[in-house]
Amino acid sequence: MPFARQPTVTAAYRVWIGTFKHTHTNLSLSLSEIYHIHFKFLTSQKPLWRESEPVDINSQRRESWKSASVVNAHLVDDPTMRQLGFALPRQQWSLLNRFRTGQGHCGACKMKWKLSDSDQCSCGETQTMSHIVESCPQTRLHCGLSKLHSADDDAAAWLTSYGS
């Protein structure tokens, strides 16, 4: 079933084309008439953005962040600012964000995604993203997730060694 507005748009387009052809055969119309000719045939001449109230996107984002239940939300003070480590190479930045969100290539997530039958780490505990950073004796980063979130040189080196 065609849209209800389709005939109106088609009719306006035909009128505009007819006017356009007229402007090319009869050069008596001014340049401003040629430029604004199609606007008088549009159904809406008041764009939404002209009548709306100004919106502070940053304050809306902060309020949304405060009200959401986000894993490791304590790591982010201001969600409108670029997070530490933004300048890291893409592979390290992606891995850092996987640890921040708790969603990455670990035993628990792979089992949840049905990619593995076991969620066990090689150390014998359940392998989660936080376990890899904070408690696994084989991969642990000194000072844990808060140190990793700082994205300093030690954290970048740890991400490089873990990711390879």
C-alpha positions as CSV (number, residue, x, y, z in Angstrom):
1,M,0.0,0.0,0.0
2,P,1.5,3.4,-1.0
3,F,2.2,6.0,1.6
4,A,-0.5,8.6,2.2
5,R,1.9,11.5,1.4
6,Q,3.3,10.1,-1.8
7,P,0.8,11.8,-4.2
8,T,1.5,15.2,-2.6
9,V,5.2,14.8,-3.0
10,T,4.9,13.6,-6.5
11,A,2.5,16.5,-7.4
12,A,4.9,19.0,-5.8
13,Y,7.8,17.5,-7.7
14,R,6.0,17.7,-11.0
15,V,5.2,21.4,-10.4
16,W,8.8,22.0,-9.4
17,I,10.1,20.3,-12.6
18,G,7.6,22.3,-14.7
19,T,8.8,25.5,-13.1
20,F,12.4,24.4,-13.5
21,K,11.8,23.8,-17.2
22,H,10.1,27.2,-17.4
23,T,13.1,28.9,-15.9
24,H,15.5,27.4,-18.4
25,T,13.3,28.4,-21.4
26,N,12.2,31.8,-20.1
27,L,15.2,33.7,-18.5
28,S,13.0,36.5,-17.2
29,L,13.0,35.0,-13.7
30,S,15.5,36.3,-11.2
31,L,18.2,34.1,-9.6
32,S,16.5,34.3,-6.2
33,E,13.2,33.1,-7.7
34,I,15.0,30.2,-9.3
35,Y,16.8,29.3,-6.0
36,H,13.6,29.6,-3.8
37,I,11.1,28.2,-6.2
38,H,10.9,24.7,-4.7
39,F,10.4,25.9,-1.1
40,K,6.8,27.1,-1.8
41,F,5.7,23.6,-2.7
42,L,7.0,21.8,0.4
43,T,4.3,20.8,2.9
44,S,6.3,22.0,5.9
45,Q,8.1,25.3,5.9
46,K,8.9,25.3,9.6
47,P,11.8,22.9,10.4
48,L,11.6,21.3,13.8
49,W,15.0,22.6,14.9
50,R,13.8,26.2,14.7
51,E,11.0,25.8,17.2
52,S,12.6,23.5,19.7
53,E,14.1,24.5,23.0
54,P,17.9,24.4,23.3
55,V,19.1,21.1,24.7
56,D,22.2,20.6,26.8
57,I,23.3,17.1,25.5
58,N,26.2,16.8,28.0
59,S,23.9,17.2,31.0
60,Q,21.4,14.7,29.6
61,R,24.3,12.3,29.1
62,R,25.5,12.7,32.7
63,E,22.0,12.2,34.1
64,S,21.5,9.1,31.9
65,W,24.9,7.7,33.1
66,K,24.0,8.3,36.7
67,S,20.6,6.5,36.4
68,A,21.9,3.5,34.4
69,S,23.2,0.4,36.0
70,V,26.6,0.0,34.2
71,V,29.3,-2.5,35.1
72,N,32.3,-0.6,36.6
73,A,30.5,2.7,36.4
74,H,32.7,4.0,39.2
75,L,35.6,4.1,36.7
76,V,34.0,6.9,34.7
77,D,33.6,10.3,36.5
78,D,32.3,12.3,33.5
79,P,30.9,10.3,30.6
80,T,31.0,13.3,28.3
81,M,34.8,13.5,28.4
82,R,37.2,11.2,26.5
83,Q,38.3,8.4,28.8
84,L,41.9,7.7,29.7
85,G,43.7,5.7,27.1
86,F,41.9,7.1,24.1
87,A,45.2,7.7,22.3
88,L,46.3,4.0,22.7
89,P,46.6,1.9,19.5
90,R,43.3,0.4,18.5
91,Q,44.0,-3.2,19.7
92,Q,45.0,-1.9,23.2
93,W,42.1,0.5,23.3
94,S,39.6,-2.3,22.4
95,L,41.1,-4.6,25.0
96,L,41.1,-1.9,27.7
97,N,37.4,-1.3,27.0
98,R,36.6,-5.0,27.2
99,F,38.1,-5.1,30.6
100,R,36.3,-1.9,31.6
101,T,32.9,-3.3,30.6
102,G,33.6,-6.9,31.7
103,Q,32.7,-8.3,28.3
104,G,35.5,-9.9,26.4
105,H,37.3,-13.1,25.5
106,C,37.2,-14.9,28.9
107,G,35.9,-18.3,29.9
108,A,32.7,-17.0,31.5
109,C,31.7,-14.9,28.4
110,K,32.6,-17.6,26.0
111,M,30.5,-20.1,27.9
112,K,27.6,-17.6,28.0
113,W,28.0,-17.1,24.3
114,K,28.1,-20.9,23.8
115,L,31.6,-20.8,22.4
116,S,33.1,-22.9,25.1
117,D,32.0,-25.7,27.4
118,S,34.0,-24.5,30.4
119,D,34.4,-21.2,32.1
120,Q,37.5,-22.3,34.0
121,C,40.8,-20.4,33.9
122,S,44.1,-22.3,33.7
123,C,44.6,-21.4,37.4
124,G,41.4,-23.3,38.3
125,E,39.0,-20.4,39.1
126,T,36.1,-19.1,37.0
127,Q,37.7,-16.9,34.4
128,T,36.0,-13.5,34.2
129,M,37.4,-10.2,32.8
130,S,37.9,-9.0,36.4
131,H,39.5,-12.3,37.4
132,I,42.1,-11.9,34.6
133,V,43.1,-8.4,35.8
134,E,42.7,-8.7,39.6
135,S,43.1,-12.2,40.9
136,C,44.6,-14.6,38.4
137,P,48.2,-15.5,39.5
138,Q,49.3,-15.9,35.9
139,T,47.9,-12.6,34.4
140,R,47.2,-10.3,37.3
141,L,48.0,-6.6,37.0
142,H,49.4,-5.0,40.2
143,C,46.6,-2.7,41.6
144,G,44.0,-4.3,39.4
145,L,41.3,-2.7,37.3
146,S,41.8,0.9,38.7
147,K,45.4,0.8,37.6
148,L,44.4,-0.6,34.2
149,H,41.8,2.2,33.8
150,S,44.5,4.8,34.4
151,A,46.0,3.7,31.0
152,D,49.5,4.7,32.1
153,D,52.6,3.1,30.6
154,D,52.5,0.1,32.9
155,A,48.8,-0.6,32.0
156,A,49.6,-0.2,28.3
157,A,52.6,-2.6,28.6
158,W,50.3,-5.1,30.4
159,L,47.7,-4.8,27.7
160,T,50.3,-5.4,25.0
161,S,51.7,-8.5,26.7
162,Y,48.2,-9.9,27.5
163,G,46.9,-9.2,24.0
164,S,49.7,-10.9,22.2
